[in-house]
C-alpha cells in the first residue's frame, strides 16, 4: 500500500513540476498556438495598421489603407496550400458578400509558405477556383507579413474606420465573435 501511495505522490509531483516549467518557459503558449488565438483591442489601445507593401493585385487595382478610411477593413494573411486557410475561406467570403455594401472591405494578403505558391499564375488560378472575388495582394517577400508581425496562417486583422487594428485572430475559429465585431465596427460613427 505504501508503495502505491509513494508512486501516486511521485506522479502528482511530476505533473506539478512539468506544468510549472511549461508555464514559466512559455511552452504552453507555443503548444496551444495551433489551436488559434485572438485579441480584441479597445480603441485607445489600437495602433494604426501598417500600410500594405507593394505586390501584384488580383481582382483589384492596388489599394492603400489610407484610401479606405471610413470603411471597416478585414485583412487575412493566407496561402493557398494551407488547409486551415481553406477552412476559414467560406467565412471570409461570406462576410465579404454580406457586408461589402455596408462598408466592409476584405483584402487577402497571400504570403506563400512553399515555392510553388510564389508563382502569381498559380495564385491567380487558385483564386479563381476558390471563388475569391475580393482583392488579393501578393506578399512574396513577406514585407506586409513582417510589418503586421504575423507568424501563422491564417491570421485575420480587423481595422476600424480610422484604420486602427481592433482585432487579431490567429488560426481557425471564433467566427461568431469576429462577425459580431464586424457588425459593431460598421455601426460605429467615425471620429
Secondary structure, 3 states (H helix, E strand, C coil): CHHHHHHHHHHHHHHHHHHHHHHHHCHHHHHHHHHCEEEECCHHHCCECCCCCCCCEECCCCCCHHHHCCCEEEEEEECCCCHHHHHHHHHHHHHHHHHHHHCEEEEEEECCCCHHHHCHHHHHHHHHHCCCCCEEEECCCCHHHHHCCCCCCCEEEEECCCCEEEEEEECCCCHHHHHHHHHHHHHCCCC
